[in-house]
């Protein structure tokens, strides 16, 4: 076997391994969104795809460049009938509030149980200065958290959560720390996006027929 044939086989092997790796990542890999808040660091939002984590907020401040004086905008030529037709293309988002709510619930059915809540950590120290009011508010908070997860478990796969709400019956104080990691399989993300678009198109068509 000559050198060219061996080199070709090696390159084909490397290409096949790379394609296999990409397929495994797409089929089993996760796209994740990270949200965290603490008094010292504030709000932080990040996302990761293919293991690469990108900070979405806060953004690094860029050095401000000197603004150039704005030039007068050129007068735009009148639109042709074809261009006017394109610009009048109906939006997929309904104009009425009722329509938006109905579309929201239809999309919710599409994305149901496709997301996974990997991490939900909430530490809360709460006090109003009035022991009775603090106790009442803490009870409402526990009820709200329980209701939230009861509803969330119908739409999202939820891993064990870590929620600690500590009352301060002596002083008035409010301190919170939270960390949330929400994920969606990469392949599922593509399929879900297509299904959401299809649902919105169908909903728009149905609304137009009802008018």
C-alpha positions as CSV (number, residue, x, y, z in Angstrom):
1,X,0.0,0.0,0.0
2,X,1.5,3.3,-1.1
3,X,1.9,6.4,1.1
4,X,-1.0,8.3,-0.6
5,X,-3.4,5.5,0.1
6,X,-2.4,5.3,3.8
7,X,-2.7,9.1,4.1
8,X,-6.1,9.0,2.5
9,X,-7.3,6.3,4.9
10,X,-6.0,8.3,7.9
11,X,-7.7,11.5,6.7
12,X,-11.0,9.6,6.2
13,X,-10.7,8.1,9.7
14,X,-10.1,11.5,11.2
15,X,-13.1,12.9,9.3
16,X,-15.4,10.0,10.3
17,X,-14.3,10.5,14.0
18,X,-15.0,14.2,13.8
19,X,-18.5,13.6,12.3
20,X,-19.3,11.0,14.9
21,X,-18.3,13.4,17.7
22,X,-20.5,16.2,16.2
23,X,-23.4,13.7,15.9
24,X,-23.0,12.7,19.6
25,X,-22.8,16.3,20.7
26,X,-25.9,17.3,18.7
27,X,-27.9,14.3,19.8
28,X,-26.9,14.3,23.5
29,X,-25.4,17.7,24.1
30,X,-27.2,20.4,26.1
31,X,-27.6,24.1,25.5
32,X,-27.8,25.8,28.9
33,X,-28.8,29.2,30.3
34,X,-27.3,30.3,33.7
35,X,-28.9,32.9,35.9
36,X,-27.5,34.0,39.2
37,X,-28.0,36.9,41.7
38,X,-26.2,37.9,44.8
39,X,-25.9,41.3,46.6
40,X,-22.2,41.4,46.0
41,X,-22.1,40.5,42.3
42,X,-25.6,41.5,41.2
43,X,-27.3,39.8,38.2
44,X,-25.3,37.5,36.0
45,X,-26.7,35.7,32.9
46,X,-24.7,33.3,30.7
47,X,-25.3,30.6,28.1
48,X,-23.3,27.6,27.0
49,X,-23.5,25.6,23.8
50,X,-21.0,22.7,22.9
51,X,-19.4,23.3,26.3
52,X,-18.5,27.0,25.4
53,X,-19.8,29.4,28.0
54,X,-20.6,33.0,27.0
55,X,-21.5,35.8,29.4
56,X,-24.7,37.6,28.2
57,X,-25.0,40.0,31.1
58,X,-23.3,42.2,32.3
59,X,-21.4,43.0,29.1
60,X,-17.9,44.4,29.3
61,X,-18.0,48.1,28.9
62,X,-16.2,49.3,25.7
63,X,-14.3,52.5,25.5
64,X,-16.6,55.2,24.1
65,X,-15.5,56.5,20.8
66,X,-16.0,60.1,19.8
67,X,-19.3,60.4,18.0
68,X,-19.1,61.7,14.5
69,X,-21.6,64.4,13.6
70,X,-24.6,62.8,12.0
71,X,-25.1,63.3,8.3
72,X,-28.4,64.3,7.0
73,X,-30.3,61.1,5.9
74,X,-30.8,60.7,2.2
75,X,-34.3,60.9,0.9
76,X,-35.6,57.4,0.3
77,X,-37.2,56.6,-3.0
78,X,-40.8,55.7,-3.1
79,X,-41.6,52.0,-2.7
80,X,-42.7,50.0,-5.6
81,X,-46.0,48.0,-5.3
82,X,-44.0,44.8,-4.8
83,X,-42.0,46.3,-2.0
84,X,-45.2,47.7,-0.3
85,X,-46.7,44.2,-0.5
86,X,-43.6,42.7,1.2
87,X,-43.6,45.4,4.0
88,X,-47.3,44.7,4.7
89,X,-46.6,41.0,5.4
90,X,-48.6,40.0,8.5
91,X,-46.7,39.4,11.7
92,X,-46.8,36.0,13.4
93,X,-47.5,37.7,16.7
94,X,-51.3,38.5,17.2
95,X,-52.2,42.2,17.7
96,X,-54.8,41.6,20.4
97,X,-53.9,40.7,24.0
98,X,-56.3,37.7,23.9
99,X,-54.7,36.4,20.8
100,X,-51.2,36.7,22.4
101,X,-52.4,34.8,25.5
102,X,-53.9,32.0,23.3
103,X,-50.7,31.7,21.2
104,X,-48.6,31.6,24.4
105,X,-50.5,28.6,25.7
106,X,-50.3,26.8,22.4
107,X,-46.5,27.3,22.3
108,X,-46.4,26.2,25.9
109,X,-47.9,22.8,24.8
110,X,-45.2,22.5,22.1
111,X,-42.3,23.1,24.5
112,X,-43.8,21.1,27.3
113,X,-41.2,18.9,29.1
114,X,-38.5,19.6,26.6
115,X,-36.6,21.9,29.0
116,X,-34.8,20.6,32.1
117,X,-34.2,22.6,35.3
118,X,-30.7,21.4,36.4
119,X,-30.2,23.8,39.3
120,X,-32.6,25.9,41.3
121,X,-31.0,27.3,44.4
122,X,-32.6,30.1,46.5
123,X,-31.4,31.4,49.8
124,X,-33.5,34.1,51.3
125,X,-33.2,36.0,54.6
126,X,-36.4,38.0,55.3
127,X,-37.6,40.2,58.1
128,X,-40.0,43.2,58.4
129,X,-39.3,44.3,61.9
130,X,-42.7,43.0,62.9
131,X,-42.6,39.3,64.0
132,X,-46.2,38.6,63.1
133,X,-46.0,40.1,59.7
134,X,-42.7,38.4,59.0
135,X,-44.3,35.0,59.9
136,X,-47.3,35.7,57.6
137,X,-45.1,36.7,54.7
138,X,-42.8,33.7,55.1
139,X,-45.8,31.4,55.0
140,X,-47.0,33.1,51.7
141,X,-43.5,32.7,50.2
142,X,-43.4,29.0,51.0
143,X,-46.9,28.6,49.5
144,X,-45.8,30.6,46.3
145,X,-42.6,28.5,45.9
146,X,-44.6,25.2,46.3
147,X,-47.3,26.4,43.8
148,X,-44.5,27.5,41.3
149,X,-42.8,24.1,41.3
150,X,-46.2,22.3,41.1
151,X,-46.9,24.2,37.9
152,X,-43.3,24.1,36.6
153,X,-43.2,20.3,36.9
154,X,-46.0,20.0,34.3
155,X,-43.9,22.0,31.7
156,X,-40.2,21.4,32.7
157,X,-38.3,18.4,34.0
158,X,-37.2,19.5,37.4
159,X,-34.1,18.2,39.3
160,X,-34.0,18.4,43.1
161,X,-34.2,22.0,44.2
162,X,-32.5,23.8,47.1
163,X,-34.8,26.5,48.7
164,X,-34.0,28.0,52.1
165,X,-36.2,30.8,53.4
166,X,-34.9,32.1,56.8
167,X,-37.1,34.4,58.8
168,X,-35.6,37.3,60.8
169,X,-38.1,38.0,63.6
170,X,-35.9,40.7,65.3
171,X,-34.7,43.2,62.6
172,X,-35.9,44.4,59.2
173,X,-33.7,42.8,56.6
174,X,-33.9,41.4,53.1
175,X,-31.1,39.4,51.6
176,X,-31.3,37.0,48.6
177,X,-29.1,34.7,46.6
178,X,-30.2,32.6,43.7
179,X,-28.8,30.4,41.0
180,X,-30.8,28.8,38.2
181,X,-29.5,26.6,35.3
182,X,-32.1,25.7,32.6
183,X,-31.1,23.4,29.8
184,X,-32.4,22.1,26.4
185,X,-30.9,19.4,24.3
186,X,-29.3,20.9,21.1
187,X,-31.2,18.7,18.7
188,X,-34.4,19.2,20.7
189,X,-33.8,23.0,20.5
190,X,-33.8,22.9,16.7
191,X,-36.9,20.7,16.5
192,X,-38.7,22.8,19.1
193,X,-37.9,26.1,17.3
194,X,-39.3,24.7,14.1
195,X,-42.5,23.4,15.9
196,X,-43.0,26.8,17.6
197,X,-42.7,28.6,14.2
198,X,-45.2,26.1,12.6
199,X,-47.6,26.6,15.6
200,X,-47.4,30.4,15.2
201,X,-48.0,30.2,11.4
202,X,-51.1,27.8,11.9
203,X,-52.4,30.1,14.7
204,X,-52.1,33.2,12.4
205,X,-53.9,31.4,9.6
206,X,-56.7,30.3,11.9
207,X,-57.1,33.8,13.2
208,X,-57.3,35.2,9.7
209,X,-60.0,32.7,8.7
210,X,-62.1,33.6,11.8
211,X,-62.0,37.4,10.9
